[in-house]
């Protein structure tokens, strides 16, 4: 739907910007490192570079259940084996990927049956108030 | 040259509906405000908001 509102020259300009971004990532970013830790899939997914997502821990809220946290690591073209090796090494010394939250506790059948009636007849209300 | 005023949401909606109509897309097939729970089809309002965000 959104593509209907993109003109041809805008599309071509976007394609050229993608190539420029890819050149900068490959030439500048990866000249200094092997993989890149990211907070989101953009822009590696836009330029077609491989990424891998994996859990790195859990939140520590004041109330409510702890929720899983993850991150994304991106790599060079066709370097999926390197990404898998990096995450494999991380998971060999951590256990976030093995932890599961406790199943939520369902109320007992007796407790469900004993739940208060939501509507009282006038007679029931009078009897309850006596 | 004077700055071009930013179009309002209502003006954008008129243009979006016209452009879709030219392309043969009739968004009147969608419910005005409710998402279809069975098919997941968006409402007209949600579709227009999505395209407005894209254009912005």
N, CA and C atoms of all chains as a GROMACS GRO file, in nm:
protein
  558
    1UNK      N    1   0.082  -0.118   0.000
    1UNK     CA    2   0.000   0.000   0.000
    1UNK      C    3   0.088   0.126   0.000
    2UNK      N    4   0.190   0.124   0.085
    2UNK     CA    5   0.276   0.243   0.094
    2UNK      C    6   0.357   0.260  -0.034
    3UNK      N    7   0.384   0.150  -0.104
    3UNK     CA    8   0.460   0.160  -0.228
    3UNK      C    9   0.390   0.241  -0.335
    4UNK      N   10   0.258   0.245  -0.329
    4UNK     CA   11   0.182   0.324  -0.426
    4UNK      C   12   0.214   0.473  -0.415
    5UNK      N   13   0.266   0.514  -0.300
    5UNK     CA   14   0.292   0.656  -0.277
    5UNK      C   15   0.439   0.691  -0.292
    6UNK      N   16   0.515   0.598  -0.347
    6UNK     CA   17   0.658   0.622  -0.369
    6UNK      C   18   0.678   0.644  -0.519
    7UNK      N   19   0.732   0.760  -0.556
    7UNK     CA   20   0.755   0.785  -0.697
    7UNK      C   21   0.879   0.709  -0.744
    8UNK      N   22   0.894   0.698  -0.874
    8UNK     CA   23   1.006   0.624  -0.930
    8UNK      C   24   1.140   0.684  -0.891
    9UNK      N   25   1.149   0.817  -0.895
    9UNK     CA   26   1.278   0.879  -0.861
    9UNK      C   27   1.309   0.864  -0.713
   10UNK      N   28   1.206   0.864  -0.628
   10UNK     CA   29   1.231   0.842  -0.486
   10UNK      C   30   1.281   0.700  -0.462
   11UNK      N   31   1.223   0.606  -0.533
   11UNK     CA   32   1.266   0.467  -0.519
   11UNK      C   33   1.412   0.451  -0.561
   12UNK      N   34   1.448   0.510  -0.675
   12UNK     CA   35   1.586   0.499  -0.722
   12UNK      C   36   1.683   0.566  -0.625
   13UNK      N   37   1.642   0.681  -0.572
   13UNK     CA   38   1.727   0.750  -0.476
   13UNK      C   39   1.748   0.664  -0.353
   14UNK      N   40   1.641   0.595  -0.309
   14UNK     CA   41   1.654   0.506  -0.194
   14UNK      C   42   1.747   0.390  -0.222
   15UNK      N   43   1.740   0.335  -0.344
   15UNK     CA   44   1.828   0.225  -0.380
   15UNK      C   45   1.975   0.270  -0.380
   16UNK      N   46   1.999   0.390  -0.431
   16UNK     CA   47   2.137   0.442  -0.431
   16UNK      C   48   2.185   0.467  -0.288
   17UNK      N   49   2.095   0.516  -0.202
   17UNK     CA   50   2.133   0.538  -0.063
   17UNK      C   51   2.167   0.406   0.005
   18UNK      N   52   2.095   0.299  -0.029
   18UNK     CA   53   2.125   0.168   0.027
   18UNK      C   54   2.265   0.124  -0.010
   19UNK      N   55   2.302   0.144  -0.137
   19UNK     CA   56   2.437   0.104  -0.181
   19UNK      C   57   2.542   0.184  -0.107
   20UNK      N   58   2.520   0.314  -0.093
   20UNK     CA   59   2.615   0.399  -0.022
   20UNK      C   60   2.629   0.355   0.123
   21UNK      N   61   2.514   0.324   0.187
   21UNK     CA   62   2.518   0.280   0.326
   21UNK      C   63   2.593   0.148   0.340
   22UNK      N   64   2.570   0.057   0.246
   22UNK     CA   65   2.640  -0.071   0.250
   22UNK      C   66   2.790  -0.052   0.234
   23UNK      N   67   2.829   0.035   0.142
   23UNK     CA   68   2.972   0.063   0.124
   23UNK      C   69   3.034   0.118   0.252
   24UNK      N   70   2.962   0.207   0.320
   24UNK     CA   71   3.017   0.265   0.442
   24UNK      C   72   3.025   0.162   0.554
   25UNK      N   73   2.923   0.077   0.564
   25UNK     CA   74   2.926  -0.025   0.668
   25UNK      C   75   3.042  -0.121   0.644
   26UNK      N   76   3.055  -0.168   0.520
   26UNK     CA   77   3.160  -0.265   0.492
   26UNK      C   78   3.298  -0.203   0.504
   27UNK      N   79   3.312  -0.079   0.457
   27UNK     CA   80   3.444  -0.015   0.456
   27UNK      C   81   3.485   0.041   0.589
   28UNK      N   82   3.392   0.097   0.665
   28UNK     CA   83   3.428   0.167   0.788
   28UNK      C   84   3.400   0.084   0.912
   29UNK      N   85   3.278   0.031   0.923
   29UNK     CA   86   3.243  -0.039   1.046
   29UNK      C   87   3.323  -0.169   1.057
   30UNK      N   88   3.324  -0.246   0.951
   30UNK     CA   89   3.387  -0.378   0.959
   30UNK      C   90   3.538  -0.372   0.940
   31UNK      N   91   3.593  -0.254   0.921
   31UNK     CA   92   3.739  -0.244   0.923
   31UNK      C   93   3.787  -0.243   1.067
   32UNK      N   94   3.695  -0.221   1.162
   32UNK     CA   95   3.735  -0.210   1.302
   32UNK      C   96   3.683  -0.325   1.388
   33UNK      N   97   3.595  -0.409   1.335
   33UNK     CA   98   3.540  -0.518   1.417
   33UNK      C   99   3.494  -0.632   1.327
   34UNK      N  100   3.461  -0.743   1.392
   34UNK     CA  101   3.419  -0.861   1.317
   34UNK      C  102   3.267  -0.872   1.311
   35UNK      N  103   3.201  -0.839   1.422
   35UNK     CA  104   3.055  -0.839   1.428
   35UNK      C  105   3.010  -0.713   1.501
   36UNK      N  106   2.886  -0.677   1.484
   36UNK     CA  107   2.833  -0.553   1.541
   36UNK      C  108   2.712  -0.585   1.628
   37UNK      N  109   2.717  -0.546   1.755
   37UNK     CA  110   2.603  -0.564   1.844
   37UNK      C  111   2.506  -0.449   1.818
   38UNK      N  112   2.378  -0.483   1.803
   38UNK     CA  113   2.280  -0.381   1.768
   38UNK      C  114   2.161  -0.386   1.863
   39UNK      N  115   2.086  -0.278   1.864
   39UNK     CA  116   1.964  -0.273   1.943
   39UNK      C  117   1.841  -0.304   1.859
   40UNK      N  118   1.859  -0.312   1.727
   40UNK     CA  119   1.746  -0.342   1.640
   40UNK      C  120   1.797  -0.391   1.507
   41UNK      N  121   1.708  -0.445   1.424
   41UNK     CA  122   1.753  -0.503   1.298
   41UNK      C  123   1.793  -0.401   1.192
   42UNK      N  124   1.744  -0.276   1.205
   42UNK     CA  125   1.775  -0.172   1.107
   42UNK      C  126   1.912  -0.115   1.136
   43UNK      N  127   1.999  -0.082   1.041
   43UNK     CA  128   1.978  -0.093   0.897
   43UNK      C  129   2.038  -0.217   0.832
   44UNK      N  130   2.089  -0.310   0.912
   44UNK     CA  131   2.152  -0.427   0.850
   44UNK      C  132   2.053  -0.506   0.765
   45UNK      N  133   1.926  -0.511   0.811
   45UNK     CA  134   1.828  -0.587   0.733
   45UNK      C  135   1.799  -0.516   0.602
   46UNK      N  136   1.804  -0.382   0.604
   46UNK     CA  137   1.773  -0.306   0.483
   46UNK      C  138   1.880  -0.330   0.376
   47UNK      N  139   2.008  -0.339   0.417
   47UNK     CA  140   2.116  -0.356   0.320
   47UNK      C  141   2.149  -0.502   0.298
   48UNK      N  142   2.076  -0.591   0.361
   48UNK     CA  143   2.091  -0.733   0.331
   48UNK      C  144   2.205  -0.804   0.401
   49UNK      N  145   2.249  -0.749   0.514
   49UNK     CA  146   2.357  -0.814   0.588
   49UNK      C  147   2.297  -0.913   0.688
   50UNK      N  148   2.367  -1.021   0.717
   50UNK     CA  149   2.311  -1.122   0.807
   50UNK      C  150   2.311  -1.074   0.952
   51UNK      N  151   2.211  -1.119   1.027
   51UNK     CA  152   2.199  -1.085   1.168
   51UNK      C  153   2.152  -1.209   1.243
   52UNK      N  154   2.178  -1.211   1.373
   52UNK     CA  155   2.127  -1.318   1.458
   52UNK      C  156   2.079  -1.257   1.588
   53UNK      N  157   1.962  -1.301   1.634
   53UNK     CA  158   1.905  -1.252   1.759
   53UNK      C  159   1.913  -1.362   1.863
   54UNK      N  160   1.941  -1.326   1.989
   54UNK     CA  161   1.952  -1.426   2.094
   54UNK      C  162   1.925  -1.361   2.229
   55UNK      N  163   1.881  -1.441   2.328
   55UNK     CA  164   1.850  -1.384   2.460
   55UNK      C  165   1.977  -1.353   2.539
   56UNK      N  166   1.970  -1.244   2.616
   56UNK     CA  167   2.086  -1.204   2.697
   56UNK      C  168   2.050  -1.181   2.842
   57UNK      N  169   1.926  -1.212   2.879
   57UNK     CA  170   1.891  -1.195   3.019
   57UNK      C  171   1.743  -1.167   3.034
   58UNK      N  172   1.706  -1.113   3.149
   58UNK     CA  173   1.567  -1.084   3.180
   58UNK      C  174   1.557  -0.947   3.246
   59UNK      N  175   1.442  -0.884   3.230
   59UNK     CA  176   1.420  -0.757   3.298
   59UNK      C  177   1.405  -0.783   3.448
   60UNK      N  178   1.414  -0.678   3.526
   60UNK     CA  179   1.398  -0.689   3.672
   60UNK      C  180   1.295  -0.585   3.717
   61UNK      N  181   1.167  -0.607   3.678
   61UNK     CA  182   1.067  -0.506   3.715
   61UNK      C  183   1.036  -0.508   3.864
   62UNK      N  184   0.989  -0.394   3.915
   62UNK     CA  185   0.950  -0.389   4.056
   62UNK      C  186   0.829  -0.477   4.080
   63UNK      N  187   0.735  -0.479   3.983
   63UNK     CA  188   0.618  -0.566   3.996
   63UNK      C  189   0.598  -0.640   3.865
   64UNK      N  190   0.532  -0.752   3.874
   64UNK     CA  191   0.505  -0.828   3.754
   64UNK      C  192   0.618  -0.924   3.721
   65UNK      N  193   0.594  -1.007   3.618
   65UNK     CA  194   0.695  -1.108   3.586
   65UNK      C  195   0.815  -1.048   3.514
   66UNK      N  196   0.928  -1.116   3.526
   66UNK     CA  197   1.048  -1.076   3.453
   66UNK      C  198   1.030  -1.118   3.307
   67UNK      N  199   1.060  -1.026   3.216
   67UNK     CA  200   1.044  -1.053   3.074
   67UNK      C  201   1.180  -1.075   3.009
   68UNK      N  202   1.187  -1.162   2.907
   68UNK     CA  203   1.317  -1.188   2.845
   68UNK      C  204   1.368  -1.067   2.766
   69UNK      N  205   1.502  -1.051   2.769
   69UNK     CA  206   1.570  -0.948   2.692
   69UNK      C  207   1.656  -1.014   2.586
   70UNK      N  208   1.666  -0.948   2.469
   70UNK     CA  209   1.750  -1.004   2.364
   70UNK      C  210   1.832  -0.895   2.298
   71UNK      N  211   1.926  -0.938   2.216
   71UNK     CA  212   2.002  -0.843   2.135
   71UNK      C  213   2.024  -0.904   1.998
   72UNK      N  214   2.081  -0.826   1.909
   72UNK     CA  215   2.105  -0.870   1.772
   72UNK      C  216   2.250  -0.843   1.739
   73UNK      N  217   2.313  -0.939   1.673
   73UNK     CA  218   2.451  -0.922   1.627
   73UNK      C  219   2.451  -0.934   1.476
   74UNK      N  220   2.514  -0.839   1.408
   74UNK     CA  221   2.519  -0.837   1.263
   74UNK      C  222   2.660  -0.863   1.213
   75UNK      N  223   2.669  -0.918   1.092
   75UNK     CA  224   2.800  -0.952   1.039
   75UNK      C  225   2.817  -0.919   0.892
   76UNK      N  226   2.930  -0.959   0.838
   76UNK     CA  227   2.963  -0.937   0.698
   76UNK      C  228   2.875  -1.023   0.608
   77UNK      N  229   2.871  -0.993   0.478
   77UNK     CA  230   2.794  -1.078   0.386
   77UNK      C  231   2.840  -1.222   0.392
   78UNK      N  232   2.748  -1.314   0.398
   78UNK     CA  233   2.772  -1.458   0.398
   78UNK      C  234   2.852  -1.504   0.520
   79UNK      N  235   2.852  -1.423   0.627
   79UNK     CA  236   2.928  -1.461   0.747
   79UNK      C  237   2.837  -1.519   0.853
   80UNK      N  238   2.733  -1.592   0.812
   80UNK     CA  239   2.643  -1.650   0.911
   80UNK      C  240   2.716  -1.746   1.004
   81UNK      N  241   2.818  -1.815   0.952
   81UNK     CA  242   2.890  -1.910   1.038
   81UNK      C  243   2.961  -1.836   1.151
   82UNK      N  244   3.013  -1.717   1.121
   82UNK     CA  245   3.079  -1.639   1.226
   82UNK      C  246   2.976  -1.594   1.330
   83UNK      N  247   2.859  -1.551   1.286
   83UNK     CA  248   2.755  -1.510   1.381
   83UNK      C  249   2.715  -1.627   1.470
   84UNK      N  250   2.695  -1.743   1.410
   84UNK     CA  251   2.657  -1.861   1.488
   84UNK      C  252   2.768  -1.897   1.586
   85UNK      N  253   2.894  -1.882   1.546
   85UNK     CA  254   3.006  -1.913   1.636
   85UNK      C  255   3.008  -1.817   1.753
   86UNK      N  256   2.987  -1.688   1.727
   86UNK     CA  257   2.989  -1.588   1.834
   86UNK      C  258   2.879  -1.617   1.936
   87UNK      N  259   2.758  -1.642   1.886
   87UNK     CA  260   2.647  -1.667   1.977
   87UNK      C  261   2.665  -1.802   2.047
   88UNK      N  262   2.718  -1.899   1.976
   88UNK     CA  263   2.745  -2.029   2.038
   88UNK      C  264   2.844  -2.016   2.153
   89UNK      N  265   2.949  -1.934   2.134
   89UNK     CA  266   3.047  -1.913   2.240
   89UNK      C  267   2.982  -1.843   2.358
   90UNK      N  268   2.894  -1.745   2.331
   90UNK     CA  269   2.825  -1.674   2.439
   90UNK      C  270   2.734  -1.770   2.516
   91UNK      N  271   2.663  -1.854   2.445
   91UNK     CA  272   2.568  -1.944   2.510
   91UNK      C  273   2.637  -2.061   2.580
   92UNK      N  274   2.765  -2.084   2.548
   92UNK     CA  275   2.840  -2.188   2.619
   92UNK      C  276   2.874  -2.144   2.761
   93UNK      N  277   2.873  -2.011   2.785
   93UNK     CA  278   2.907  -1.960   2.919
   93UNK      C  279   2.790  -1.887   2.982
   94UNK      N  280   2.672  -1.896   2.926
   94UNK     CA  281   2.554  -1.833   2.985
   94UNK      C  282   2.437  -1.930   2.972
   95UNK      N  283   2.330  -1.901   3.045
   95UNK     CA  284   2.215  -1.993   3.043
   95UNK      C  285   2.083  -1.923   3.014
   96UNK      N  286   2.090  -1.797   2.962
   96UNK     CA  287   1.965  -1.723   2.938
   96UNK      C  288   1.877  -1.797   2.838
   97UNK      N  289   1.937  -1.866   2.744
   97UNK     CA  290   1.859  -1.934   2.640
   97UNK      C  291   1.794  -2.061   2.693
   98UNK      N  292   1.832  -2.105   2.814
   98UNK     CA  293   1.776  -2.228   2.871
   98UNK      C  294   1.670  -2.200   2.977
   99UNK      N  295   1.665  -2.076   3.025
   99UNK     CA  296   1.573  -2.045   3.132
   99UNK      C  297   1.432  -2.026   3.078
  100UNK      N  298   1.334  -2.074   3.158
  100UNK     CA  299   1.194  -2.058   3.122
  100UNK      C  300   1.121  -1.999   3.242
  101UNK      N  301   1.026  -1.906   3.220
  101UNK     CA  302   0.950  -1.856   3.335
  101UNK      C  303   0.858  -1.965   3.388
  102UNK      N  304   0.818  -1.952   3.514
  102UNK     CA  305   0.725  -2.047   3.573
  102UNK      C  306   0.591  -2.034   3.502
  103UNK      N  307   0.523  -2.146   3.487
  103UNK     CA  308   0.390  -2.142   3.426
  103UNK      C  309   0.298  -2.062   3.516
  104UNK      N  310   0.207  -1.981   3.458
  104UNK     CA  311   0.114  -1.908   3.542
  104UNK      C  312   0.023  -2.004   3.616
  105UNK      N  313  -0.010  -1.968   3.740
  105UNK     CA  314  -0.092  -2.056   3.823
  105UNK      C  315  -0.239  -2.030   3.792
  106UNK      N  316  -0.310  -2.134   3.749
  106UNK     CA  317  -0.453  -2.120   3.725
  106UNK      C  318  -0.527  -2.130   3.857
  107UNK      N  319  -0.631  -2.052   3.876
  107UNK     CA  320  -0.705  -2.064   4.002
  107UNK      C  321  -0.766  -2.203   4.014
  108UNK      N  322  -0.770  -2.254   4.135
  108UNK     CA  323  -0.824  -2.388   4.158
  108UNK      C  324  -0.971  -2.390   4.118
  109UNK      N  325  -1.019  -2.508   4.081
  109UNK     CA  326  -1.159  -2.520   4.038
  109UNK      C  327  -1.254  -2.475   4.148
  110UNK      N  328  -1.224  -2.510   4.272
  110UNK     CA  329  -1.310  -2.470   4.383
  110UNK      C  330  -1.312  -2.319   4.398
  111UNK      N  331  -1.198  -2.255   4.378
  111UNK     CA  332  -1.194  -2.109   4.390
  111UNK      C  333  -1.275  -2.045   4.279
  112UNK      N  334  -1.271  -2.105   4.159
  112UNK     CA  335  -1.349  -2.048   4.050
  112UNK      C  336  -1.498  -2.061   4.078
  113UNK      N  337  -1.538  -2.177   4.134
  113UNK     CA  338  -1.682  -2.196   4.163
  113UNK      C  339  -1.727  -2.103   4.274
  114UNK      N  340  -1.637  -2.074   4.368
  114UNK     CA  341  -1.675  -1.992   4.483
  114UNK      C  342  -1.668  -1.843   4.453
  115UNK      N  343  -1.640  -1.807   4.330
  115UNK     CA  344  -1.632  -1.665   4.296
  115UNK      C  345  -1.765  -1.598   4.322
  116UNK      N  346  -1.764  -1.476   4.373
  116UNK     CA  347  -1.890  -1.413   4.409
  116UNK      C  348  -1.977  -1.388   4.287
  117UNK      N  349  -2.109  -1.400   4.310
  117UNK     CA  350  -2.206  -1.373   4.204
  117UNK      C  351  -2.198  -1.224   4.169
  118UNK      N  352  -2.202  -1.195   4.043
  118UNK     CA  353  -2.187  -1.056   4.004
  118UNK      C  354  -2.316  -0.977   4.019
  119UNK      N  355  -2.430  -1.046   4.010
  119UNK     CA  356  -2.558  -0.974   4.022
  119UNK      C  357  -2.642  -1.041   4.129
  120UNK      N  358  -2.694  -0.961   4.214
  120UNK     CA  359  -2.781  -1.011   4.319
  120UNK      C  360  -2.924  -0.968   4.290
  121UNK      N  361  -3.017  -1.054   4.325
  121UNK     CA  362  -3.157  -1.013   4.321
  121UNK      C  363  -3.182  -0.923   4.442
  122UNK      N  364  -3.289  -0.846   4.437
  122UNK     CA  365  -3.318  -0.760   4.554
  122UNK      C  366  -3.330  -0.841   4.683
  123UNK      N  367  -3.386  -0.963   4.673
  123UNK     CA  368  -3.401  -1.046   4.792
  123UNK      C  369  -3.266  -1.090   4.845
  124UNK      N  370  -3.172  -1.127   4.752
  124UNK     CA  371  -3.039  -1.169   4.794
  124UNK      C  372  -2.962  -1.054   4.857
  125UNK      N  373  -2.979  -0.935   4.800
  125UNK     CA  374  -2.910  -0.820   4.855
  125UNK      C  375  -2.962  -0.788   4.994
  126UNK      N  376  -3.092  -0.802   5.011
  126UNK     CA  377  -3.151  -0.775   5.144
  126UNK      C  378  -3.103  -0.878   5.244
  127UNK      N  379  -3.099  -1.004   5.200
  127UNK     CA  380  -3.054  -1.109   5.290
  127UNK      C  381  -2.907  -1.090   5.326
  128UNK      N  382  -2.824  -1.045   5.230
  128UNK     CA  383  -2.681  -1.028   5.256
  128UNK      C  384  -2.656  -0.912   5.350
  129UNK      N  385  -2.746  -0.814   5.352
  129UNK     CA  386  -2.723  -0.697   5.435
  129UNK      C  387  -2.771  -0.719   5.578
  130UNK      N  388  -2.848  -0.829   5.600
  130UNK     CA  389  -2.899  -0.852   5.736
  130UNK      C  390  -2.795  -0.920   5.822
  131UNK      N  391   1.195   3.185  -0.190
  131UNK     CA  392   1.064   3.122  -0.214
  131UNK      C  393   1.002   3.092  -0.078
  132UNK      N  394   0.872   3.116  -0.064
  132UNK     CA  395   0.806   3.098   0.065
  132UNK      C  396   0.802   2.949   0.099
  133UNK      N  397   0.802   2.920   0.231
  133UNK     CA  398   0.792   2.782   0.275
  133UNK      C  399   0.656   2.726   0.237
  134UNK      N  400   0.655   2.602   0.192
  134UNK     CA  401   0.528   2.536   0.160
  134UNK      C  402   0.463   2.492   0.291
  135UNK      N  403   0.337   2.530   0.315
  135UNK     CA  404   0.274   2.490   0.442
  135UNK      C  405   0.256   2.338   0.448
  136UNK      N  406   0.271   2.285   0.568
  136UNK     CA  407   0.252   2.141   0.586
  136UNK      C  408   0.105   2.106   0.571
  137UNK      N  409   0.070   2.008   0.489
  137UNK     CA  410  -0.072   1.973   0.474
  137UNK      C  411  -0.127   1.914   0.603
  138UNK      N  412  -0.255   1.938   0.626
  138UNK     CA  413  -0.320   1.881   0.743
  138UNK      C  414  -0.351   1.734   0.716
  139UNK      N  415  -0.386   1.663   0.824
  139UNK     CA  416  -0.421   1.521   0.809
  139UNK      C  417  -0.541   1.505   0.716
  140UNK      N  418  -0.635   1.599   0.726
  140UNK     CA  419  -0.754   1.588   0.642
  140UNK      C  420  -0.718   1.604   0.495
  141UNK      N  421  -0.628   1.697   0.467
  141UNK     CA  422  -0.585   1.717   0.328
  141UNK      C  423  -0.511   1.595   0.276
  142UNK      N  424  -0.427   1.538   0.361
  142UNK     CA  425  -0.354   1.416   0.321
  142UNK      C  426  -0.451   1.302   0.294
  143UNK      N  427  -0.553   1.290   0.379
  143UNK     CA  428  -0.649   1.182   0.361
  143UNK      C  429  -0.720   1.194   0.226
  144UNK      N  430  -0.754   1.316   0.188
  144UNK     CA  431  -0.821   1.337   0.059
  144UNK      C  432  -0.729   1.291  -0.054
  145UNK      N  433  -0.602   1.330  -0.044
  145UNK     CA  434  -0.508   1.293  -0.150
  145UNK      C  435  -0.483   1.143  -0.152
  146UNK      N  436  -0.473   1.082  -0.033
  146UNK     CA  437  -0.449   0.938  -0.025
  146UNK      C  438  -0.566   0.862  -0.087
  147UNK      N  439  -0.688   0.902  -0.053
  147UNK     CA  440  -0.805   0.833  -0.108
  147UNK      C  441  -0.809   0.848  -0.260
  148UNK      N  442  -0.775   0.969  -0.308
  148UNK     CA  443  -0.778   0.991  -0.454
  148UNK      C  444  -0.671   0.906  -0.522
  149UNK      N  445  -0.553   0.904  -0.465
  149UNK     CA  446  -0.443   0.828  -0.527
  149UNK      C  447  -0.476   0.679  -0.528
  150UNK      N  448  -0.535   0.629  -0.420
  150UNK     CA  449  -0.572   0.488  -0.417
  150UNK      C  450  -0.683   0.458  -0.517
  151UNK      N  451  -0.776   0.552  -0.530
  151UNK     CA  452  -0.885   0.531  -0.626
  151UNK      C  453  -0.831   0.524  -0.768
  152UNK      N  454  -0.732   0.608  -0.799
  152UNK     CA  455  -0.671   0.604  -0.932
  152UNK      C  456  -0.607   0.468  -0.957
  153UNK      N  457  -0.549   0.411  -0.851
  153UNK     CA  458  -0.484   0.280  -0.865
  153UNK      C  459  -0.583   0.166  -0.861
  154UNK      N  460  -0.713   0.198  -0.842
  154UNK     CA  461  -0.814   0.094  -0.839
  154UNK      C  462  -0.835   0.031  -0.703
  155UNK      N  463  -0.787   0.096  -0.596
  155UNK     CA  464  -0.802   0.044  -0.461
  155UNK      C  465  -0.917   0.119  -0.394
  156UNK      N  466  -1.018   0.046  -0.350
  156UNK     CA  467  -1.135   0.107  -0.286
  156UNK      C  468  -1.130   0.075  -0.137
  157UNK      N  469  -1.087   0.172  -0.057
  157UNK     CA  470  -1.075   0.144   0.086
  157UNK      C  471  -1.210   0.151   0.157
  158UNK      N  472  -1.316   0.186   0.084
  158UNK     CA  473  -1.450   0.180   0.143
  158UNK      C  474  -1.489   0.037   0.173
  159UNK      N  475  -1.416  -0.061   0.120
  159UNK     CA  476  -1.440  -0.201   0.153
  159UNK      C  477  -1.407  -0.231   0.298
  160UNK      N  478  -1.323  -0.146   0.358
  160UNK     CA  479  -1.281  -0.167   0.496
  160UNK      C  480  -1.377  -0.096   0.591
  161UNK      N  481  -1.383  -0.148   0.713
  161UNK     CA  482  -1.464  -0.081   0.814
  161UNK      C  483  -1.401   0.054   0.848
  162UNK      N  484  -1.483   0.155   0.875
  162UNK     CA  485  -1.425   0.287   0.901
  162UNK      C  486  -1.328   0.291   1.018
  163UNK      N  487  -1.359   0.218   1.127
  163UNK     CA  488  -1.277   0.235   1.247
  163UNK      C  489  -1.231   0.105   1.311
  164UNK      N  490  -1.293  -0.009   1.276
  164UNK     CA  491  -1.261  -0.133   1.345
  164UNK      C  492  -1.178  -0.227   1.260
  165UNK      N  493  -1.078  -0.290   1.324
  165UNK     CA  494  -1.001  -0.394   1.258
  165UNK      C  495  -1.082  -0.522   1.252
  166UNK      N  496  -1.077  -0.594   1.141
  166UNK     CA  497  -1.151  -0.719   1.129
  166UNK      C  498  -1.077  -0.827   1.207
  167UNK      N  499  -1.138  -0.883   1.312
  167UNK     CA  500  -1.066  -0.982   1.393
  167UNK      C  501  -1.043  -1.114   1.320
  168UNK      N  502  -1.125  -1.144   1.220
  168UNK     CA  503  -1.109  -1.272   1.150
  168UNK      C  504  -1.000  -1.266   1.045
  169UNK      N  505  -0.996  -1.160   0.969
  169UNK     CA  506  -0.899  -1.152   0.860
  169UNK      C  507  -0.778  -1.067   0.895
  170UNK      N  508  -0.788  -0.985   0.999
  170UNK     CA  509  -0.680  -0.894   1.031
  170UNK      C  510  -0.676  -0.771   0.945
  171UNK      N  511  -0.777  -0.751   0.861
  171UNK     CA  512  -0.780  -0.633   0.776
  171UNK      C  513  -0.787  -0.508   0.862
  172UNK      N  514  -0.710  -0.406   0.826
  172UNK     CA  515  -0.713  -0.283   0.906
  172UNK      C  516  -0.840  -0.204   0.878
  173UNK      N  517  -0.866  -0.109   0.965
  173UNK     CA  518  -0.975  -0.016   0.942
  173UNK      C  519  -0.928   0.091   0.843
  174UNK      N  520  -1.023   0.168   0.788
  174UNK     CA  521  -0.986   0.279   0.701
  174UNK      C  522  -0.898   0.378   0.778
  175UNK      N  523  -0.935   0.403   0.902
  175UNK     CA  524  -0.859   0.500   0.982
  175UNK      C  525  -0.714   0.452   1.000
  176UNK      N  526  -0.697   0.323   1.028
  176UNK     CA  527  -0.562   0.271   1.049
  176UNK      C  528  -0.481   0.276   0.920
  177UNK      N  529  -0.545   0.245   0.809
  177UNK     CA  530  -0.475   0.248   0.680
  177UNK      C  531  -0.431   0.391   0.648
  178UNK      N  532  -0.522   0.485   0.666
  178UNK     CA  533  -0.488   0.626   0.636
  178UNK      C  534  -0.378   0.674   0.728
  179UNK      N  535  -0.384   0.638   0.855
  179UNK     CA  536  -0.281   0.680   0.951
  179UNK      C  537  -0.145   0.621   0.911
  180UNK      N  538  -0.146   0.495   0.867
  180UNK     CA  539  -0.020   0.432   0.827
  180UNK      C  540   0.041   0.504   0.706
  181UNK      N  541  -0.042   0.535   0.608
  181UNK     CA  542   0.013   0.601   0.489
  181UNK      C  543   0.055   0.743   0.522
  182UNK      N  544  -0.020   0.812   0.609
  182UNK     CA  545   0.021   0.948   0.650
  182UNK      C  546   0.158   0.945   0.716
  183UNK      N  547   0.178   0.845   0.802
  183UNK     CA  548   0.308   0.832   0.869
  183UNK      C  549   0.418   0.805   0.766
  184UNK      N  550   0.388   0.721   0.669
  184UNK     CA  551   0.486   0.690   0.564
  184UNK      C  552   0.520   0.816   0.486
  185UNK      N  553   0.420   0.897   0.454
  185UNK     CA  554   0.443   1.018   0.375
  185UNK      C  555   0.519   1.122   0.457
  186UNK      N  556   0.494   1.123   0.589
  186UNK     CA  557   0.557   1.223   0.675
  186UNK      C  558   0.705   1.196   0.690
   0.00000   0.00000   0.00000
